[in-house]
């Protein structure tokens, strides 16, 4: 009022309205020193009062900007209008009316508003006029003055001052009270009223109010300051209609009592954390100094309902809380976990419940932790256990949690299988202790879901299981026992009764089906107690263990398989290591294995898999059901049937033990080994190989290398023989032809070779040592024959080297040798002496050959015997000779050669030829000194032998001559005599006597070697002269016996053997 009085005095003196505006502005500014105050205008209205327009107070936000706090369009002050009283400052204000005031509030970081800067209100006089506010509004802005939202609008209120007598401590005093009445309008409610009383004397206040049909919706939540939204984030999903009432009282120190009640009805809750909407929410919220209560809260969600109550004793963060709720047919969703206390959230996360249940829940908070008590009746509830996350569905039964103890007794489904879950766990969570057992009532099928659960429960075990590619079903019994000390790992055990399953282990991918047996996992050890399965006709039994190894996820795996009647098919081939597959491809086995043991260890010190396989095939008498095994090696495609024996495989190395087989009447037995390194330079070695009853037939010829086949065909070996030694098949150059090496000894008993000269009655051994590769086949050889017959001539003790390849056959000194090896002949015993043979023959075309044969120290008597003749006269003498012969196997007509024959110390009077000539000479018989030596030089041309120079010598008689013979034994010879060869040893005399002997008589020999005929001719030179003079008549000087009728007609003097 003093301000108005001053303004009036100024008016009286000078520029009244302007002075009023300026004075009012300064007075407001002096009270609100931290605000910027401005008044747009002021004027004095006679008979009414003073009108002030455009009052504004703003906060200074920066040096150049400000933020409006209060603005009032018009303030009408009804006061004394008498200029004299106004000038003297003695005037009275009756009423103040403020029209269209606007307050713009912001929330500070401490939660208070900037409206606090308006208090205390200025008091500029002793009057208590009535105050009326019309059409006021309250706005809320962010801290920078932006994002302005209108909170209240069309607010009207009145403040009236009343004077009442004092009471109590204020008895006898006058009490000044201000009574407030207001109506608040907002689009979010139907009506709101507020009444209050402020006792300025006692410095107390009291107020009450109510709001009807309050609409709680997004608009209402949007009006809240941003600073509040973090605190009410869970409430913003609520939409409802509510009636609210409150009472509040206090004094200058603050509130002394309050009571607020909110009755909610027709509410809905749409929280994105849960599907669907919670509907028909109703209940009452009561807040007072003792705390807050939620009474008779009822809500419906999907097909279920919740009734709950809450009591919080106090307003501190650690104030005790009690919650009780009853859930009927409630559907659990994952989002509910975030609405629970942290301790229960951990339990929720461990079991991940979902589905439907009935439950009675009590939660008590003692200021430090929540103490839950839950009694749930599952009605199709689902769980995913954190330790073994295999989904459990449609669980029915009871779950009770009280006094830190969780009891579970459920029947549920895992996949399509029924399971039983029982457990008793103390303090569910990280420090839980106690057992949980999950037991299947029906077989559980192995699938990706079960595999994932096992991976979470025990990654190492799962990794091993994945390598087996398990399919099928099993009865499962899983037990988990946790301990209260987190550093102690839970005890896990799993027992699976496998039913009709199948596996295909990666490290031995042999498919096994119809598997039954038990697998136990306990204390980090997986034990395969006994699994039995089948592959085709094969029966397989498996045992083994897998054990954890600290720091190594692979663990330690040991498995053994015992297999019976295992078929040799592509599945088994694919299962064995790649190196062994090379062996399989080379041997091409068929049939079935009677018994096979397999041991597998992984990993070994090198990190690889140790694999040992021992396969056995028994004789047919011990195995009536198994299929016989046959092999057909690629490098030697000779089918071997009825294979019996043992094959062992260990880390790329195959060992063959006591293998036997047959090919028709051929019997084969061998040991051996196969090696298949990673570089594919494999080798198959047959040691102690023995082959009986070998027949060089079409099957064998097709099996041997192509270039060796021609050689065998040309030799025409037969009929049966045996062989033993070593054969090696290898691939030293991967991708190229298979190489074959051999060191074999062929044993013959009555064998024969029917190529060229027929060789039969072969007894003894022939050794072959050679090789066949992409460059050809070749072999060294060594004869160790006891006896052999060649062209009817028996040979014994045949020894010596030979060489054969696809182009040639060499023997004796022609065989290739190293520099330090001396040349060797092929030697044999024949004619009572030793013959040496050196030959070579081309195996292509007409097969030309060259043979050099030398006889040393033979005997005439043995020669006669070897040639099939009798030696009745005990003819003796030493025999020497040689021949060098060339030709081809086209026939004897291609033969060409030379040779010589020497006879010493002989008594030849019993030889047919010698007897015939001695008869011609009228020598007495026997005359042991008739002939005792002979020297013959001859040539071979086709079927004929030309005797160019022959000399038969004795003590008193000598014959010289020449002639020819054919290979059938027909002869034609001509001899002349020399007498006294020993008496007339002077060369000139001997020559004269010899010439005279030729002129006196010639002996003609014909017939055959076995039956020779002779004819003497006297004075051959005279006869030749007569034949020339009288060609028409046979004029001769016959001396000796004339030819008889039985004499061979083919003998003609002076002519050769007829062609």
Buried (B, 14 or more C-beta within 10 A) or exposed (E): BEBBBBBBBBBEEEEBBBBBBBBBBEBBBEBBEEBBBBBEEBBBEEEEBBBBBBBBBBBEEEEEEBBBBBBBBBBBBBBBBEBEBBBEBEBBBEBBBBBEBBBBBBBEEEEEBBBEEBEEEEEBBEBBBBBBBBBBBBBBBBBEBEEEBBBBBEBBBBBBBEEEEBEEEBEEEEBBBBEBEBEBBBEBBEEBEBBBBBBEBBEBBBBBBBBBEBBBBEEBBEBBBEBBEEEEEEEBBBBBBBBBBBBBBBEEEEEEEBBBBBBBEEBBBEBEEBEEBBBEBBBBBBBEEEBBBBBEBBBBBBEBBBBBBBBBBBEEEEBBBBBBBBBBBBBBBBEBBEEBBEBBBBBBEBBBBBBBBBBBBBBBBEEEEBBBBBBBBBBBBBBBBBBBBBBBBBBBBEBBBEEEEBBBBBBBBBBEBBBBBBBBBBBBBEEBBBBBBBBBBBBBBBEEBBBBBBBBBBEBBBBBBEBBBBBBBBBBBBBBBBBEEEEEEBBBBBBBBBBBBBBBBEBBBBBBBBBBBBBBBEEBBBBBBEBBBBBBEBBBBBBBBBBBEEEEEBBBBBBBBBBBBBBBBEBBBBBBBEBBBBBBEBBBBBBBBBBBBBBBBBBEEEEEBBBBBBBBBBEEEEBEEBBBBBBBBEBBEBBBBBBBBBBBBEEBBBBBBEBBBBBEEBBBBBBBBBBBEEEEBBBBBBBBBBBBBBBBEEBBBEBBBEBBBBBBBBBBBBEBBBBBBBBBBBBEEEEEEBBBBBBBBBBBEEBBBEBBEEBBBBBBBBBBBBBBBEEBBBBBBBBBBBBBBBEEBBBBBBBBBBBBBBBBBBBBBBBEBEEEEEEBBBBBBBBBBBBBBBBBBBBEEEBBBBBBBBBBEBBBBBBBBBEEBEBEBEBBBBBBBBBBBBBBBEEEEBBEBBBBBBBBEBBBBBBBBBBBBBEBBEBEEEBEBBBBBBBBBBBBEBBBBBBEEBBBBBBBBBBBBBBBBBEEEBBBBBBBBBBBBBEBEEEEEBEEBBEEBBBBBBBBBBBBBEEBBBBBBBBBEBBEEBBEEEEEEEEBEEEEEEEEEEBBEEBBBEEEBEE
